[in-house]
């Protein structure tokens, strides 16, 4: 009897070891991590990465080491060596008294200028008691110097909304600015109350006056990706389920077939507490979804071979200690290397970077 139990236990151990080996083999076959870097210390970051034509990587970040709990600005950092080292270039949102700018969308205009859209909060008299309208910030020298349009007409509040109280009219930009034909651009904005819009610019990012509703059902930060005119993707952070008994998912996928004007929900792509996300089309045509895993503490990824219709199994790109974390953003270099930035307060607030390569298609 004792020998049988020992044999059974040995068999379980062999099976477990085999499963672990297979899991490790699968992970190593899916991607290879080259380097992990502590890129910028003492910042909460919430990074947004933009790749310039010369392969300089620009990181647009919130520069205070707190989760929005202190007076801060939006800084611009740059890496000219593929994400290995970083240096500060400038500040896109010079601080006004008793305010913080931290909500960001960023990207390139058609003329090559770097654009940052940013909103935030003020003290009136307590923190987060005064909402700040978005600014349009523009740099023609790669983030070193900035022109800032602070006028309230630069970014229109969506027409037909129910939020008439001007103090409640803060819309928060998020994610990548998307290029469209004809000098047009698009970016996503969301409201405190869970409504998401796509804003369009017809003058290469100087003003953002045309809007389209994406969702009004308790959603937040939304990543946009334009594949072509009849195929857009959006990964929306979901704040709660359709009713009080249904838990929220993490990210829900939306699609548009009419250049971002109307949207259809396609269902969840991550689990609860796995958000916000970032979408990137790789050089081989695949779609990469990266997202924060606040439940199991790390940065998760999924890949799609069919323009977001189906996705491979979730994988953990970076495992982090239990902490405040997430908000990944990724760019791909010409040699195929992916550079993913994220934030964490493990070991103190900082922007982390991982350089990695997915398996070939």
C-alpha positions, -999 to 999 in steps of 0.1 A, spaced: 0 0 0 28 24 10 46 15 -23 14 23 -43 10 56 -26 46 65 -32 43 55 -69 11 75 -72 28 106 -56 57 102 -79 34 100 -109 17 133 -98 51 149 -94 62 138 -129 29 151 -144 33 184 -126 69 188 -137 59 180 -172 31 206 -171 54 232 -158 80 224 -184 54 226 -211 41 259 -198 77 273 -197 83 260 -232 51 276 -245 59 310 -229 95 309 -243 81 300 -277 56 329 -277 80 357 -269 115 365 -257 123 392 -232 157 409 -239 159 435 -212 139 450 -183 148 485 -174 139 510 -146 136 539 -171 124 570 -151 124 570 -113 101 589 -89 72 593 -113 38 576 -115 42 580 -153 11 563 -168 33 563 -200 23 569 -236 49 560 -261 53 577 -296 78 565 -321 94 593 -342 106 587 -378 143 585 -367 133 558 -341 135 581 -312 110 569 -286 90 597 -268 74 589 -235 48 613 -223 43 609 -186 28 623 -154 58 635 -134 45 631 -97 53 600 -77 17 594 -66 -15 580 -81 -28 615 -91 -24 627 -55 0 656 -60 7 687 -80 22 675 -112 28 681 -149 31 661 -181 68 657 -190 83 644 -222 112 619 -220 131 605 -250 152 574 -257 175 573 -288 188 538 -281 157 516 -284 144 522 -249 176 514 -230 183 549 -216 160 579 -212 165 617 -208 140 644 -201 133 668 -231 107 692 -219 73 698 -202 43 699 -224 19 713 -196 37 740 -176 21 740 -142 -6 765 -131 -10 772 -94 -27 744 -74 -33 721 -104 -21 688 -118 -21 677 -154 -20 639 -157 -46 626 -182 -30 622 -216 -34 612 -253 -4 617 -275 9 611 -310 22 626 -342 4 651 -365 6 647 -403 33 674 -404 55 655 -379 47 677 -348 43 659 -315 8 665 -300 -2 660 -264 -38 664 -252 -40 667 -214 -66 674 -187 -64 672 -149 -76 684 -116 -72 713 -93 -76 723 -56 -108 743 -50 -104 741 -20 -96 704 -18 -78 682 -43 -98 667 -72 -125 692 -65 -121 712 -97 -119 697 -131 -96 712 -158 -105 713 -195 -81 697 -219 -52 716 -233 -38 711 -268 0 710 -266 22 710 -297 60 705 -303 78 708 -335 112 698 -321 106 664 -307 93 675 -273 119 701 -263 97 732 -266 59 735 -266 31 757 -277 0 753 -256 -36 762 -266 -55 766 -234 -87 779 -249 -119 761 -241 -128 760 -277 -98 739 -287 -115 707 -276 -153 707 -279 -174 691 -252 -197 666 -270 -230 679 -281 -262 664 -268 -247 653 -235 -266 656 -202 -237 671 -183 -247 708 -183 -228 717 -151 -196 733 -164 -177 721 -134 -187 686 -143 -176 689 -179 -141 675 -177 -134 650 -205 -102 631 -201 -80 621 -231 -63 587 -232 -41 566 -255 -27 571 -290 -37 598 -314 -48 582 -346 -39 594 -381 -67 595 -408 -65 606 -444 -69 642 -454 -50 657 -425 -75 644 -400 -67 629 -366 -87 611 -339 -84 605 -301 -105 590 -274 -119 610 -245 -139 597 -215 -160 613 -188 -162 608 -151 -197 593 -156 -185 565 -179 -192 579 -213 -166 575 -241 -162 596 -272 -140 598 -303 -129 633 -310 -118 643 -345 -95 671 -357 -98 684 -392 -68 708 -390 -39 684 -381 -45 684 -343 -49 721 -336 -86 719 -327 -108 689 -318 -144 699 -325 -161 669 -341 -172 641 -318 -187 606 -321 -202 586 -292 -184 553 -287 -202 541 -255 -223 556 -227 -224 524 -206 -199 528 -177 -166 527 -195 -134 545 -191 -99 547 -207 -102 536 -243 -74 526 -266 -80 532 -303 -64 515 -334 -72 523 -370 -64 494 -394 -82 510 -424 -113 531 -430 -137 501 -425 -119 485 -396 -112 503 -363 -107 486 -329 -112 501 -294 -103 484 -261 -125 500 -234 -120 498 -197 -153 487 -182 -163 502 -149 -192 478 -140 -213 450 -155 -247 455 -172 -264 451 -139 -255 451 -102 -252 413 -100 -229 411 -130 -192 419 -123 -173 441 -147 -149 427 -172 -115 443 -176 -114 454 -213 -143 451 -238 -136 452 -275 -155 476 -298 -153 478 -336 -162 505 -362 -166 500 -399 -173 536 -408 -141 555 -399 -148 557 -362 -183 573 -364 -204 544 -350 -193 515 -328 -204 479 -319 -195 460 -288 -178 426 -294 -174 413 -259 -146 411 -233 -110 404 -241 -96 404 -206 -107 394 -171 -119 417 -144 -93 441 -130 -72 437 -162 -71 472 -176 -64 497 -192 -52 485 -225 -31 495 -255 -35 483 -291 -7 481 -317 -5 467 -352 28 449 -356 49 450 -387 37 415 -397 1 426 -395 -8 410 -361 -26 430 -334 -10 433 -300 -31 440 -270 -12 448 -238 -28 456 -204 -23 459 -167 -30 428 -146 -41 443 -113 -55 410 -101 -24 389 -105 2 417 -107 18 421 -140 16 432 -177 -5 409 -198 -5 405 -236 -27 389 -263 -22 386 -300 -46 384 -329 -39 371 -364 -73 382 -378 -77 419 -371 -91 414 -336 -118 388 -344 -101 362 -323 -72 363 -298 -46 339 -286 -44 328 -250 -34 355 -224 3 356 -216 22 374 -188 49 396 -203 62 411 -170 55 397 -135 54 425 -109 52 425 -72 18 434 -57 17 471 -62 0 500 -81 8 491 -117 -2 489 -153 -10 514 -182 13 497 -207 22 514 -241 42 497 -268 61 507 -300 79 485 -325 113 493 -339 125 485 -374 144 454 -363 112 440 -349 120 447 -312 90 458 -291 95 484 -264 67 483 -238 66 509 -210 44 506 -179 43 521 -144 45 505 -110 52 516 -74 71 484 -66 103 497 -52 90 533 -55 70 548 -83 88 546 -116 83 539 -153 95 505 -163 105 493 -198 108 459 -212 124 452 -246 111 420 -261 103 401 -293 73 380 -301 76 347 -320 75 351 -357 41 347 -374 
